[in-house]
Amino acid sequence: MKNKVLSFILIAFCIYIFGCQKNEVVSDGLPEPMPIETLGADDGQGRQDMAEVMPDMQLVQPLSEVAPKLDSLPPSGPYKPVPKEIQSALKNAGYYSGRIDGKIGPVSKKAIEAFQKAKGLKADGKVGPKTWAVLSGYLPAADN
């Protein structure tokens, strides 16, 4: 027992000593850091100053000049329909006869459940990815 405790202490000490040494980072091929004074003050000539300091660096135009208006990306993940889309699709499929008001109430939930049962889906009254994959086929092509 005494040998095990001493062995454990010795191993822990070795890990501490060898694990706490300062690691030296080799920076082969990296340029030396430039002092801020080298870059100069921002006097409107920043692009020219940088070109003088770093002649190998290629200067590019700001993104606002190249592409002033970019289309936004769609949200990541599966598409989540809005209630009006759900009600419209249900109405087109013949399961909803109420007003398309954008509110999923008891009438909409019953229509969703009836649609799910008819299509062999889990009838939980919620429009998840599987239900929407089938239901979205009842929207006009522009809404889909």
C-alpha positions as CSV (number, residue, x, y, z in Angstrom):
1,M,0.0,0.0,0.0
2,K,2.8,2.3,0.9
3,N,4.6,1.6,-2.4
4,K,1.4,2.4,-4.4
5,V,1.0,5.8,-2.6
6,L,4.6,6.7,-3.2
7,S,4.4,5.6,-6.9
8,F,1.3,7.8,-7.3
9,I,3.0,10.8,-5.7
10,L,6.1,10.3,-7.9
11,I,4.0,10.0,-11.1
12,A,1.9,13.1,-10.2
13,F,5.1,15.1,-9.4
14,C,6.6,14.1,-12.8
15,I,3.5,15.1,-14.7
16,Y,3.4,18.4,-12.8
17,I,7.1,19.1,-13.6
18,F,7.1,18.0,-17.2
19,G,3.6,19.4,-18.0
20,C,4.3,22.8,-16.6
21,Q,7.3,23.6,-18.7
22,K,7.1,26.6,-21.0
23,N,6.4,25.6,-24.5
24,E,8.5,27.4,-27.1
25,V,6.7,28.3,-30.3
26,V,8.8,28.2,-33.4
27,S,7.7,30.8,-35.9
28,D,9.6,29.9,-39.0
29,G,8.5,31.8,-42.1
30,L,6.3,34.3,-40.2
31,P,7.1,38.0,-40.5
32,E,8.2,39.9,-37.4
33,P,5.5,41.9,-35.8
34,M,5.4,45.5,-36.8
35,P,5.3,48.3,-34.3
36,I,2.2,50.5,-34.5
37,E,4.3,53.5,-35.3
38,T,5.4,51.8,-38.6
39,L,1.8,51.8,-39.8
40,G,1.4,55.5,-39.3
41,A,-1.5,57.6,-38.3
42,D,-4.8,57.3,-40.2
43,D,-4.5,60.4,-42.4
44,G,-6.6,59.1,-45.3
45,Q,-3.5,57.5,-46.9
46,G,-3.9,54.2,-45.1
47,R,-4.0,52.2,-48.3
48,Q,-0.8,53.8,-49.6
49,D,1.0,53.5,-46.3
50,M,0.2,49.8,-46.1
51,A,1.4,49.3,-49.7
52,E,4.7,50.9,-48.8
53,V,5.1,48.9,-45.6
54,M,4.0,45.6,-47.1
55,P,4.7,45.7,-50.8
56,D,3.9,42.0,-51.3
57,M,0.4,42.5,-49.9
58,Q,-2.4,42.8,-52.6
59,L,-4.8,45.6,-51.9
60,V,-8.5,44.9,-52.7
61,Q,-11.5,47.1,-53.0
62,P,-13.9,47.3,-50.1
63,L,-16.9,44.9,-50.3
64,S,-19.3,47.8,-50.5
65,E,-17.7,48.9,-53.8
66,V,-17.6,45.4,-55.3
67,A,-21.1,44.1,-54.3
68,P,-23.2,46.9,-52.9
69,K,-26.2,44.7,-52.4
70,L,-26.0,41.0,-51.5
71,D,-29.1,38.8,-51.2
72,S,-29.6,37.5,-47.7
73,L,-29.2,33.7,-47.2
74,P,-32.1,31.6,-46.1
75,P,-32.2,30.5,-42.5
76,S,-30.3,27.2,-41.8
77,G,-32.2,24.1,-40.9
78,P,-35.5,22.8,-42.1
79,Y,-38.0,25.4,-43.4
80,K,-40.7,26.3,-40.8
81,P,-43.9,27.4,-42.4
82,V,-46.0,30.3,-41.2
83,P,-49.6,29.7,-40.1
84,K,-51.0,31.3,-43.2
85,E,-49.1,28.9,-45.4
86,I,-50.3,25.9,-43.4
87,Q,-54.0,27.1,-43.6
88,S,-53.7,27.8,-47.3
89,A,-52.3,24.4,-48.0
90,L,-54.9,22.7,-45.9
91,K,-57.6,24.7,-47.7
92,N,-56.2,23.7,-51.1
93,A,-56.1,20.1,-49.9
94,G,-59.7,20.2,-48.8
95,Y,-59.2,19.8,-45.1
96,Y,-59.8,23.4,-43.9
97,S,-62.8,25.5,-44.6
98,G,-62.2,28.4,-42.2
99,R,-60.8,31.8,-42.8
100,I,-57.1,32.1,-43.4
101,D,-56.2,34.3,-40.5
102,G,-52.7,33.2,-39.6
103,K,-53.8,31.7,-36.3
104,I,-53.6,28.0,-35.6
105,G,-56.6,27.4,-33.4
106,P,-58.8,24.4,-32.7
107,V,-60.3,24.3,-36.2
108,S,-56.8,24.5,-37.8
109,K,-55.5,21.7,-35.4
110,K,-58.4,19.4,-36.3
111,A,-57.7,20.0,-40.0
112,I,-54.0,19.2,-39.5
113,E,-54.9,16.0,-37.6
114,A,-57.4,15.0,-40.3
115,F,-54.7,15.6,-43.0
116,Q,-52.1,13.7,-41.1
117,K,-54.4,10.7,-40.6
118,A,-55.4,10.7,-44.3
119,K,-51.7,10.8,-45.4
120,G,-50.5,8.1,-42.9
121,L,-48.6,10.5,-40.8
122,K,-48.5,10.8,-37.0
123,A,-51.7,12.7,-36.1
124,D,-50.4,15.1,-33.5
125,G,-51.9,18.3,-34.9
126,K,-48.4,19.8,-35.3
127,V,-46.8,20.6,-38.7
128,G,-43.3,19.3,-38.4
129,P,-40.9,18.6,-41.3
130,K,-42.6,15.3,-42.4
131,T,-46.1,16.8,-42.4
132,W,-44.9,19.9,-44.1
133,A,-43.1,17.9,-46.8
134,V,-46.5,16.4,-47.8
135,L,-48.6,19.5,-47.1
136,S,-46.4,22.0,-49.0
137,G,-47.3,20.2,-52.2
138,Y,-50.8,21.8,-51.9
139,L,-49.5,25.3,-52.1
140,P,-49.2,27.1,-55.4
141,A,-45.7,26.9,-57.0
142,A,-44.8,30.5,-56.1
143,D,-45.5,29.9,-52.3
144,N,-43.6,26.6,-52.2
